[in-house]
Amino acid sequence: MKYLPLNPELFVQNRNRFIQKMEKNSIAIFNSNDELPTNGDQLHRFKQNSDLYWLTGIEQEDTMLILFPDNPDPKYREVLVLVRPNELKEKWDGHRLRANEGTSISGIKTVIWLDTVDATLQPWIHAADTIYLNTNENDRKSNNVQVRDYRYATLMQQRFPLHNYRRSAKILKELRAIKTALEVEVMQKAIDITDITFRRVMQLIKPGIMEYEIEAEIYHSFLSQRATGPGYSSIIASGDRARILHYIDNNQECKDGELILMDFGAEYGGYNADLSRTVPVNGKFSRRQKTVYNACLHLHHYAASILKPGISIVDYTEKVGDEATVIFQKIGLLKKSDIKNEDPDNRAYRKYLYHGISHHLGIDVHDLGTRTEPIKAGMVFTVEPGIYIEEEKMGVRIENNFWITRNGNKDLMKNIPITVEEIEAYMKK
């Protein structure tokens, strides 16, 4: 890892929160992600299972976690499973964690080796009544690859068919949505790295620069600050490409008079930032660009003002849509007739704002959390309204990250330049 060691208490707290939700005399088993092949003898860069990381802080492949709070032997109530270090393999692939290193990262005192886990685990399974197994229940999951979690679940049900089985994901969706202060502290570090990077990028941008040159500077800035790298594929979209929500080609020239929409965020300590800003390529907003930008900024501030505990995502989205309808009429995008005749299921404002306003943020950029229950204190959300105008070949999006508290919310990106005046002044430097 490139980042400095995290406080293991973060992961101790997360495990305790999960254990409190487990049924009596139950055991929970978590597996790392697979190492996935590309072509030839190459592998994709390994990315740890988010749930396992949330519980342990371990990024190494072939890792397991076993939680058995009612184990008669206190030593084995939480067990970290690591692959046994092999000196010859380490000459090729590098260092693997020793037991003391796994303990230092996770706070788990008992560490066993993967090649012993089957024999060790079997009597614990026999002593338990219920087995918690994990699957990916992120609402945005879009692939059907038979990953290790699903293969393991099938194997366990074949070997131990008479046990009761429960879904860890149901608990994790509730718990991971609520961030502890230690988690937010790590997220703030990712955000601060992203802040510095945005300021660097603003001074780099000028007519003629290529989108990929900006992306390269982002990557360089992240790594130079001990970030793992980008939390997701950076979007560097100048001109009309800003209307493409997931544009990642980043291969075009940024031209004089255009706006450039940038959506990027650092990953640090397994947690992510998610920033969007739209700036003028030449450092100066035109009158129309300023009007549209300020309209988007108004929506951003309005959305942030109502994102509080108790409101549902549905009501929140509807209220932002109502405000967008008013604002879009003011800036000449909608007519009264458009609003009067709108389809309730596809409102008029959706022509210019066709995505959601917020999503959960954490270990995953689109983090676990329900979208049907009221918003609760402790959640971290993005706030990211946009205005996309096909006729004007223009797209604007403004995004900050907010920690919901009992008394409202805290803007974790409050120090990052956001107004027209702040952006123009910074780009002049």
VOVOTOR-996553 format. One record per residue (C-alpha): residue number from 0; y, x, z. Coordinates in steps of 0.001 Angstrom, whole numbers, padded with zeros to 6 digits. Example, Ala and Ser with C-alpha at 12.3 -4.5 7.8 and 13.67 -1.06 7.14 Angstrom:
<recs>
<0, <-004500, 012300, 007800>>
<1, <-001060, 013670, 007140>>
</recs>
This chain:
<recs>
<0, <000000, 000000, 000000>>
<1, <003554, 001120, -000683>>
<2, <005213, -000935, 002068>>
<3, <005488, 000223, 005658>>
<4, <002830, -001067, 008095>>
<5, <003423, -004633, 009270>>
<6, <003217, -005837, 012843>>
<7, <-000474, -006845, 013280>>
<8, <000684, -009595, 015648>>
<9, <001651, -011527, 012499>>
<10, <-002015, -011821, 011534>>
<11, <-003191, -012310, 015141>>
<12, <-000890, -015338, 015365>>
<13, <-002151, -016710, 012061>>
<14, <-005803, -016420, 013128>>
<15, <-005095, -018083, 016468>>
<16, <-003383, -020958, 014691>>
<17, <-006446, -021441, 012484>>
<18, <-008922, -021158, 015369>>
<19, <-007105, -023892, 017259>>
<20, <-007856, -026265, 014367>>
<21, <-011596, -025510, 014196>>
<22, <-014225, -027902, 015497>>
<23, <-016239, -026932, 018560>>
<24, <-019167, -024581, 017909>>
<25, <-018115, -023829, 014362>>
<26, <-017942, -020655, 012310>>
<27, <-015489, -019859, 009506>>
<28, <-016180, -017316, 006767>>
<29, <-013619, -015917, 004322>>
<30, <-014220, -013676, 001315>>
<31, <-012008, -011369, -000702>>
<32, <-011309, -012016, -004348>>
<33, <-013456, -010584, -007118>>
<34, <-012574, -007438, -008998>>
<35, <-012059, -008847, -012491>>
<36, <-012877, -006884, -015681>>
<37, <-010514, -006555, -018624>>
<38, <-012172, -004659, -021488>>
<39, <-014398, -001605, -021689>>
<40, <-014745, -000118, -018237>>
<41, <-011338, -001295, -017020>>
<42, <-010454, -003746, -014252>>
<43, <-007424, -005905, -013634>>
<44, <-005286, -004724, -010718>>
<45, <-006971, -006128, -007627>>
<46, <-005140, -008950, -005883>>
<47, <-006438, -010018, -002495>>
<48, <-007386, -013617, -001716>>
<49, <-004203, -015100, -000248>>
<50, <-005968, -016883, 002611>>
<51, <-007890, -013789, 003657>>
<52, <-004693, -011744, 003526>>
<53, <-002824, -014368, 005582>>
<54, <-005505, -014063, 008276>>
<55, <-006045, -010275, 008258>>
<56, <-003431, -008323, 006286>>
<57, <-006284, -006479, 004528>>
<58, <-005727, -005863, 000811>>
<59, <-008990, -004013, 000113>>
<60, <-011717, -005465, -002113>>
<61, <-015157, -006467, -000721>>
<62, <-013662, -007647, 002575>>
<63, <-014784, -010584, 004718>>
<64, <-013557, -012297, 007881>>
<65, <-015842, -014167, 010288>>
<66, <-014364, -016408, 013004>>
<67, <-016773, -017798, 015614>>
<68, <-014675, -018724, 018676>>
<69, <-017686, -020063, 020627>>
<70, <-019860, -016992, 020107>>
<71, <-021496, -016253, 023500>>
<72, <-020601, -012598, 023011>>
<73, <-016774, -012307, 023081>>
<74, <-016983, -009128, 021026>>
<75, <-018072, -011108, 017969>>
<76, <-015657, -014041, 018093>>
<77, <-013622, -012493, 015323>>
<78, <-015175, -009916, 013026>>
<79, <-013684, -007955, 010146>>
<80, <-016159, -006896, 007453>>
<81, <-015290, -003847, 005336>>
<82, <-017135, -001984, 002607>>
<83, <-018716, 001178, 003988>>
<84, <-016750, 004277, 002843>>
<85, <-018575, 006439, 000332>>
<86, <-017363, 010002, -000144>>
<87, <-018494, 010270, -003761>>
<88, <-016927, 006944, -004736>>
<89, <-013727, 007925, -002979>>
<90, <-013451, 010951, -005290>>
<91, <-013085, 008494, -008144>>
<92, <-011374, 005460, -006640>>
<93, <-009555, 006747, -003588>>
<94, <-009615, 006170, 000127>>
<95, <-011318, 003142, 001684>>
<96, <-010431, 001818, 005120>>
<97, <-012167, 003151, 008197>>
<98, <-012923, 000808, 011083>>
<99, <-009938, 001977, 013145>>
<100, <-007618, 001501, 010166>>
<101, <-008862, -002055, 009646>>
<102, <-008207, -002748, 013329>>
<103, <-004723, -001252, 013139>>
<104, <-003750, -003510, 010221>>
<105, <-005403, -006759, 011324>>
<106, <-005524, -006576, 015111>>
<107, <-009300, -007320, 014933>>
<108, <-011214, -005038, 017297>>
<109, <-014732, -005615, 015942>>
<110, <-015399, -004171, 012483>>
<111, <-018795, -004127, 010756>>
<112, <-019878, -002873, 007319>>
<113, <-020579, -005152, 004389>>
<114, <-024119, -003855, 003878>>
<115, <-025068, -005129, 007353>>
<116, <-023366, -008516, 007246>>
<117, <-026317, -010700, 006169>>
<118, <-028548, -009654, 009060>>
<119, <-025673, -009797, 011533>>
<120, <-024384, -013166, 010377>>
<121, <-027676, -015067, 010262>>
<122, <-028181, -015630, 014026>>
<123, <-024546, -016693, 014372>>
<124, <-025035, -019273, 011638>>
<125, <-028129, -020557, 013429>>
<126, <-026139, -020913, 016650>>
<127, <-023298, -022832, 014998>>
<128, <-023246, -026502, 014053>>
<129, <-020444, -026410, 011508>>
<130, <-019524, -023897, 008816>>
<131, <-016008, -023627, 007389>>
<132, <-015891, -022272, 003839>>
<133, <-012881, -021608, 001695>>
<134, <-011835, -022702, -001796>>
<135, <-008584, -022622, -003744>>
<136, <-006874, -025983, -003158>>
<137, <-003414, -025034, -004343>>
<138, <-002017, -028086, -006143>>
<139, <-000943, -025872, -009039>>
<140, <-004376, -024306, -009595>>
<141, <-004992, -024271, -013339>>
<142, <-008200, -022287, -013969>>
<143, <-011898, -023049, -013599>>
<144, <-013259, -019525, -013183>>
<145, <-016252, -019519, -010815>>
<146, <-014780, -017054, -008335>>
<147, <-016481, -015615, -005248>>
<148, <-015456, -018405, -002857>>
<149, <-017233, -021025, -004957>>
<150, <-020315, -018895, -005544>>
<151, <-020535, -018166, -001837>>
<152, <-020226, -021842, -000929>>
<153, <-023129, -022697, -003250>>
<154, <-025255, -019882, -001776>>
<155, <-024577, -020908, 001828>>
<156, <-025401, -024554, 001171>>
<157, <-028688, -023492, -000413>>
<158, <-029619, -021189, 002488>>
<159, <-028433, -023480, 005294>>
<160, <-028588, -027040, 003933>>
<161, <-028670, -028870, 007300>>
<162, <-025388, -027559, 008710>>
<163, <-022149, -029494, 008650>>
<164, <-019684, -028038, 006164>>
<165, <-015894, -028215, 006393>>
<166, <-013045, -027116, 004128>>
<167, <-010917, -024288, 005456>>
<168, <-008392, -025089, 002737>>
<169, <-007448, -028370, 004394>>
<170, <-006382, -026492, 007533>>
<171, <-004771, -023637, 005631>>
<172, <-002642, -025961, 003514>>
<173, <-001088, -027287, 006711>>
<174, <-000752, -023949, 008497>>
<175, <000414, -021691, 005685>>
<176, <003252, -024092, 004883>>
<177, <004760, -023446, 008334>>
<178, <006008, -019875, 008586>>
<179, <006233, -017979, 011853>>
<180, <009255, -015861, 012680>>
<181, <007207, -012728, 011931>>
<182, <006343, -014050, 008467>>
<183, <009971, -014857, 007715>>
<184, <010922, -011362, 008823>>
<185, <008678, -009913, 006109>>
<186, <009981, -012402, 003545>>
<187, <013520, -011382, 004421>>
<188, <012610, -007782, 003590>>
<189, <011357, -008895, 000150>>
<190, <014601, -010843, -000288>>
<191, <016786, -007899, 000736>>
<192, <015015, -005706, -001832>>
<193, <015637, -008402, -004443>>
<194, <019315, -008572, -003427>>
<195, <019835, -004827, -003958>>
<196, <018004, -005076, -007272>>
<197, <020190, -007929, -008536>>
<198, <023322, -005934, -007734>>
<199, <021935, -002932, -009638>>
<200, <021059, -005096, -012612>>
<201, <024492, -006727, -012796>>
<202, <026100, -003310, -013297>>
<203, <023585, -002468, -016016>>
<204, <024101, -005565, -018178>>
<205, <026341, -005300, -021225>>
<206, <026262, -006499, -024854>>
<207, <023455, -004818, -026783>>
<208, <021138, -004206, -023865>>
<209, <017555, -005351, -024393>>
<210, <015892, -007833, -022061>>
<211, <013074, -005372, -021390>>
<212, <015566, -002715, -020256>>
<213, <016712, -005095, -017540>>
<214, <013098, -005831, -016624>>
<215, <012424, -002083, -016393>>
<216, <015328, -001611, -013993>>
<217, <014046, -004472, -011831>>
<218, <010602, -002870, -011638>>
<219, <012083, 000550, -010887>>
<220, <014325, -000841, -008171>>
<221, <011470, -002723, -006523>>
<222, <009157, 000280, -006401>>
<223, <011906, 002619, -005191>>
<224, <012315, 000323, -002166>>
<225, <008602, 000259, -001249>>
<226, <007906, -003153, -002749>>
<227, <004433, -003663, -004199>>
<228, <006226, -004744, -007370>>
<229, <007358, -008067, -008812>>
<230, <005911, -011090, -007060>>
<231, <005519, -012727, -010482>>
<232, <006315, -012003, -014122>>
<233, <010071, -011529, -014332>>
<234, <011995, -013908, -016587>>
<235, <014841, -012186, -018452>>
<236, <016080, -014816, -020891>>
<237, <019323, -014373, -022798>>
<238, <020970, -016999, -024984>>
<239, <018880, -019974, -026056>>
<240, <015701, -018467, -024579>>
<241, <017041, -019464, -021157>>
<242, <015829, -022984, -021880>>
<243, <012203, -021765, -021889>>
<244, <011199, -022139, -018251>>
<245, <008436, -019512, -018222>>
<246, <009843, -017115, -020818>>
<247, <008361, -013654, -020165>>
<248, <008441, -011965, -023591>>
<249, <011668, -010214, -022555>>
<250, <011945, -008507, -025948>>
<251, <015291, -009620, -027380>>
<252, <018799, -008235, -027485>>
<253, <021392, -009636, -025065>>
<254, <024444, -010458, -027174>>
<255, <028152, -010681, -026478>>
<256, <029160, -014217, -025437>>
<257, <025690, -015222, -024241>>
<258, <024526, -016044, -020752>>
<259, <021390, -014382, -019436>>
<260, <019107, -016237, -017018>>
<261, <017093, -013977, -014720>>
<262, <014313, -015188, -012442>>
<263, <012635, -012432, -010421>>
<264, <011579, -011526, -006909>>
<265, <009995, -008648, -005035>>
<266, <006655, -008718, -003260>>
<267, <006710, -006864, 000051>>
<268, <003954, -006854, 002643>>
<269, <002137, -009573, 000716>>
<270, <005118, -011966, 000870>>
<271, <007453, -012911, -001973>>
<272, <011076, -013509, -002792>>
<273, <012097, -015817, -005653>>
<274, <015640, -015474, -007018>>
<275, <017313, -016992, -010076>>
<276, <020791, -016110, -011307>>
<277, <022598, -016681, -014576>>
<278, <025298, -014183, -015584>>
<279, <027454, -013541, -018659>>
<280, <026282, -010645, -020817>>
<281, <029870, -009416, -021261>>
<282, <030754, -009900, -017596>>
<283, <033076, -012865, -018115>>
<284, <032129, -016575, -018197>>
<285, <033738, -018635, -020953>>
<286, <035481, -021825, -019898>>
<287, <032466, -023972, -020898>>
<288, <029960, -021566, -019357>>
<289, <031948, -021649, -016121>>
<290, <031984, -025453, -016148>>
<291, <028213, -025694, -016607>>
<292, <027540, -022923, -014079>>
<293, <029708, -024568, -011428>>
<294, <027997, -027899, -012094>>
<295, <024646, -026222, -011451>>
<296, <026030, -024517, -008346>>
<297, <027233, -027892, -007062>>
<298, <023720, -029290, -007488>>
<299, <022327, -026225, -005716>>
<300, <024597, -026735, -002710>>
<301, <023937, -030479, -002678>>
<302, <020158, -029987, -002749>>
<303, <020380, -027444, 000063>>
<304, <022476, -029832, 002155>>
<305, <019785, -032559, 002159>>
<306, <016714, -030308, 002425>>
<307, <016028, -030970, 006100>>
<308, <013066, -031931, 008291>>
<309, <011934, -035511, 007729>>
<310, <012869, -035958, 004081>>
<311, <010042, -036315, 001568>>
<312, <009914, -034298, -001643>>
<313, <009991, -037592, -003588>>
<314, <013177, -038800, -001862>>
<315, <014710, -035343, -002072>>
<316, <014070, -035153, -005823>>
<317, <015425, -038668, -006360>>
<318, <018647, -037893, -004487>>
<319, <019172, -034676, -006454>>
<320, <018520, -036670, -009634>>
<321, <021177, -039192, -008620>>
<322, <023685, -036406, -008042>>
<323, <022733, -034731, -011336>>
<324, <023359, -038006, -013140>>
<325, <026926, -038113, -011791>>
<326, <027596, -034448, -012526>>
<327, <026117, -034532, -016025>>
<328, <028408, -037420, -016889>>
<329, <031410, -035446, -015626>>
<330, <030639, -032442, -017826>>
<331, <029996, -034508, -020931>>
<332, <026205, -034403, -021128>>
<333, <025548, -038070, -020374>>
<334, <027326, -041270, -021330>>
<335, <027455, -044463, -019307>>
<336, <025190, -046075, -021898>>
<337, <022594, -043286, -021429>>
<338, <022468, -044066, -017731>>
<339, <022504, -047846, -018153>>
<340, <019601, -047780, -020584>>
<341, <017527, -045022, -018936>>
<342, <013779, -045307, -018428>>
<343, <013150, -045379, -014644>>
<344, <010071, -043216, -015199>>
<345, <011972, -040708, -017342>>
<346, <015551, -040781, -016174>>
<347, <018406, -039724, -018430>>
<348, <019244, -036580, -016455>>
<349, <015752, -035246, -017209>>
<350, <016916, -034317, -020711>>
<351, <018903, -031482, -019122>>
<352, <016986, -030845, -015885>>
<353, <013284, -031128, -016608>>
<354, <011636, -029343, -013694>>
<355, <011289, -029767, -009933>>
<356, <014038, -028632, -007590>>
<357, <011978, -026864, -004933>>
<358, <008571, -025414, -004132>>
<359, <006904, -023787, -001122>>
<360, <007258, -020001, -000976>>
<361, <005267, -017381, 000944>>
<362, <002258, -015199, 000195>>
<363, <001954, -017100, -003079>>
<364, <005119, -017706, -005084>>
<365, <004009, -021332, -005365>>
<366, <002676, -021319, -001830>>
<367, <000282, -023684, -000116>>
<368, <001779, -026840, 001312>>
<369, <001708, -030565, 000799>>
<370, <004125, -032263, -001583>>
<371, <003461, -035757, -000209>>
<372, <004249, -035454, 003510>>
<373, <007762, -035150, 005000>>
<374, <009293, -031700, 005131>>
<375, <008760, -029935, 008466>>
<376, <010562, -027226, 010391>>
<377, <009145, -023791, 009603>>
<378, <008615, -024373, 005893>>
<379, <010223, -022052, 003342>>
<380, <011397, -023581, 000077>>
<381, <013166, -022486, -003050>>
<382, <016182, -024509, -004156>>
<383, <016524, -024082, -007915>>
<384, <018319, -026712, -009980>>
<385, <018943, -025899, -013615>>
<386, <020901, -027234, -016575>>
<387, <019417, -026688, -020036>>
<388, <021471, -027771, -023049>>
<389, <019700, -027560, -026397>>
<390, <022818, -028482, -028375>>
<391, <024754, -025583, -026853>>
<392, <021855, -023102, -026767>>
<393, <022497, -022568, -023088>>
<394, <020423, -022521, -019931>>
<395, <021603, -022055, -016346>>
<396, <019498, -021875, -013179>>
<397, <020520, -020886, -009661>>
<398, <017856, -020296, -007010>>
<399, <017891, -019268, -003364>>
<400, <015193, -019328, -000666>>
<401, <015616, -021471, 002469>>
<402, <013847, -021493, 005826>>
<403, <013751, -025020, 007254>>
<404, <014659, -025265, 010951>>
<405, <014873, -028182, 013361>>
<406, <018639, -028247, 012872>>
<407, <018704, -027967, 009071>>
<408, <017957, -024924, 006998>>
<409, <018806, -021235, 006821>>
<410, <019710, -019658, 003485>>
<411, <017743, -016393, 003432>>
<412, <019708, -015334, 000332>>
<413, <023174, -016120, 001652>>
<414, <024364, -012552, 001050>>
<415, <023449, -012470, -002642>>
<416, <026402, -013036, -005038>>
<417, <026303, -016577, -006366>>
<418, <029774, -017843, -007347>>
<419, <031433, -017238, -010711>>
<420, <034071, -015119, -009001>>
<421, <031541, -012990, -007087>>
<422, <029452, -012345, -010194>>
<423, <032420, -011464, -012413>>
<424, <033896, -009160, -009776>>
<425, <030593, -007346, -009294>>
<426, <030019, -006910, -013021>>
<427, <033455, -005263, -013351>>
<428, <032503, -002435, -010983>>
</recs>
